[in-house]
């Protein structure tokens, strides 16, 4: 069994309320960077569903960054 690595995934997004770009960082344990991005996106999407905000957060896919920690 391979051990998990630690990753910092930065997701840039725009929100429809302010039209500004923001970023959010997630610290993820995963086998590889692709798995880390998938986990971070799941957390990002879950927060949006739970926040009940009146605006929509749109991810800037080309700006997602992954760093191994």
GROMACS elastic network, one bead per residue, 0.5 to 0.9 nm:
[ bonds ]
;  ai    aj funct       b0    kb
    2    31     6  0.72505   500
    3    30     6  0.83995   500
    3    31     6  0.68145   500
    4    29     6  0.57341   500
    4    32     6  0.78296   500
    5    28     6  0.82051   500
    5    29     6  0.54761   500
    5    30     6  0.54556   500
    5    31     6  0.58303   500
    5    32     6  0.70260   500
    5    33     6  0.88482   500
    5    68     6  0.72895   500
    5    69     6  0.76507   500
    6    27     6  0.70215   500
    6    28     6  0.57580   500
    6    30     6  0.64949   500
    6    31     6  0.85264   500
    6    32     6  0.88816   500
    6    36     6  0.84877   500
    6    67     6  0.85778   500
    6    68     6  0.59454   500
    6    69     6  0.52866   500
    7    26     6  0.81060   500
    7    27     6  0.57067   500
    7    28     6  0.51898   500
    7    29     6  0.62493   500
    7    30     6  0.73063   500
    7    32     6  0.84291   500
    7    33     6  0.71352   500
    7    36     6  0.65533   500
    7    37     6  0.89824   500
    7    66     6  0.65508   500
    7    67     6  0.54959   500
    7    69     6  0.53581   500
    8    25     6  0.65776   500
    8    26     6  0.57197   500
    8    28     6  0.63254   500
    8    29     6  0.89538   500
    8    36     6  0.81350   500
    8    65     6  0.80410   500
    8    66     6  0.57018   500
    8    67     6  0.51667   500
    8    68     6  0.64102   500
    8    69     6  0.67343   500
    9    24     6  0.82607   500
    9    25     6  0.56025   500
    9    26     6  0.52035   500
    9    27     6  0.63864   500
    9    28     6  0.73571   500
    9    33     6  0.86504   500
    9    36     6  0.70415   500
    9    37     6  0.64843   500
    9    40     6  0.66124   500
    9    64     6  0.71036   500
    9    65     6  0.56896   500
    9    67     6  0.65724   500
    9    68     6  0.88324   500
   10    23     6  0.65223   500
   10    24     6  0.57064   500
   10    26     6  0.64966   500
   10    27     6  0.89025   500
   10    37     6  0.89478   500
   10    40     6  0.85183   500
   10    63     6  0.82053   500
   10    64     6  0.56686   500
   10    65     6  0.51108   500
   10    66     6  0.64665   500
   10    67     6  0.85651   500
   11    22     6  0.84150   500
   11    23     6  0.54691   500
   11    24     6  0.54221   500
   11    25     6  0.64087   500
   11    26     6  0.81577   500
   11    37     6  0.89547   500
   11    40     6  0.81695   500
   11    41     6  0.81595   500
   11    44     6  0.84353   500
   11    59     6  0.69423   500
   11    60     6  0.74742   500
   11    61     6  0.79164   500
   11    63     6  0.69205   500
   11    65     6  0.68076   500
   11    66     6  0.89814   500
   12    21     6  0.68052   500
   12    22     6  0.56693   500
   12    24     6  0.65644   500
   12    25     6  0.88810   500
   12    58     6  0.85718   500
   12    59     6  0.59652   500
   12    60     6  0.55755   500
   12    61     6  0.77355   500
   12    62     6  0.88491   500
   12    63     6  0.60588   500
   12    64     6  0.63259   500
   12    65     6  0.87159   500
   13    20     6  0.83276   500
   13    21     6  0.55200   500
   13    22     6  0.53765   500
   13    23     6  0.60165   500
   13    24     6  0.81386   500
   13    57     6  0.61963   500
   13    58     6  0.52560   500
   13    60     6  0.53055   500
   13    61     6  0.84345   500
   13    63     6  0.87104   500
   14    17     6  0.87541   500
   14    18     6  0.81116   500
   14    19     6  0.60162   500
   14    20     6  0.55601   500
   14    22     6  0.61351   500
   14    23     6  0.85789   500
   14    56     6  0.82013   500
   14    57     6  0.56433   500
   14    58     6  0.51902   500
   14    59     6  0.65501   500
   14    60     6  0.73967   500
   15    18     6  0.60196   500
   15    19     6  0.54676   500
   15    20     6  0.63421   500
   15    21     6  0.70019   500
   15    22     6  0.79063   500
   15    55     6  0.63295   500
   15    56     6  0.55472   500
   15    58     6  0.61739   500
   15    59     6  0.88120   500
   16    19     6  0.52249   500
   16    20     6  0.80517   500
   16    54     6  0.88112   500
   16    55     6  0.52453   500
   16    56     6  0.53442   500
   16    57     6  0.65300   500
   16    58     6  0.78145   500
   17    20     6  0.82385   500
   17    54     6  0.77017   500
   17    55     6  0.51666   500
   17    56     6  0.74087   500
   17    57     6  0.87848   500
   18    21     6  0.85854   500
   18    55     6  0.86523   500
   21    60     6  0.89424   500
   24    44     6  0.84747   500
   25    40     6  0.84740   500
   26    39     6  0.89662   500
   26    40     6  0.60165   500
   26    43     6  0.81919   500
   26    44     6  0.86104   500
   27    36     6  0.85411   500
   27    40     6  0.79606   500
   27    69     6  0.89484   500
   28    36     6  0.58463   500
   28    37     6  0.85264   500
   28    39     6  0.71462   500
   28    40     6  0.69882   500
   29    32     6  0.87322   500
   29    35     6  0.88248   500
   29    36     6  0.68777   500
   29    39     6  0.88119   500
   30    33     6  0.72196   500
   30    34     6  0.85386   500
   30    35     6  0.57909   500
   30    36     6  0.53525   500
   30    39     6  0.81648   500
   31    34     6  0.84074   500
   31    35     6  0.64944   500
   31    36     6  0.76390   500
   32    35     6  0.54378   500
   32    36     6  0.63617   500
   32    37     6  0.89486   500
   32    68     6  0.89496   500
   33    37     6  0.62666   500
   33    38     6  0.87022   500
   33    66     6  0.65787   500
   33    67     6  0.80332   500
   33    68     6  0.77635   500
   34    37     6  0.52348   500
   34    38     6  0.63960   500
   34    39     6  0.87869   500
   34    66     6  0.88820   500
   35    38     6  0.50865   500
   35    39     6  0.62252   500
   35    40     6  0.85801   500
   36    39     6  0.51668   500
   36    40     6  0.60795   500
   36    41     6  0.85725   500
   36    66     6  0.78935   500
   37    40     6  0.50512   500
   37    41     6  0.60591   500
   37    42     6  0.85551   500
   37    64     6  0.81861   500
   37    65     6  0.86625   500
   37    66     6  0.74353   500
   38    41     6  0.52157   500
   38    42     6  0.62758   500
   38    43     6  0.88012   500
   39    42     6  0.50958   500
   39    43     6  0.63494   500
   39    44     6  0.86470   500
   40    43     6  0.51075   500
   40    44     6  0.60957   500
   40    45     6  0.85880   500
   41    45     6  0.60180   500
   41    46     6  0.84186   500
   42    45     6  0.51736   500
   42    46     6  0.60339   500
   42    47     6  0.86358   500
   43    46     6  0.50405   500
   43    47     6  0.61887   500
   43    48     6  0.87189   500
   44    47     6  0.53578   500
   44    48     6  0.65096   500
   44    49     6  0.89611   500
   45    48     6  0.52101   500
   45    49     6  0.64363   500
   45    50     6  0.88274   500
   46    49     6  0.51866   500
   46    50     6  0.62749   500
   46    51     6  0.86570   500
   47    50     6  0.50922   500
   47    51     6  0.59336   500
   47    52     6  0.89653   500
   48    51     6  0.53169   500
   48    52     6  0.69795   500
   48    53     6  0.73653   500
   48    56     6  0.79948   500
   48    57     6  0.74670   500
   49    52     6  0.62423   500
   49    53     6  0.83437   500
   50    53     6  0.84254   500
   52    55     6  0.86717   500
   53    56     6  0.74982   500
   58    61     6  0.89523   500
   59    62     6  0.87924   500
   59    63     6  0.84862   500
   59    64     6  0.84831   500
   60    63     6  0.56153   500
   60    64     6  0.71312   500
   61    64     6  0.57608   500
   62    65     6  0.86823   500
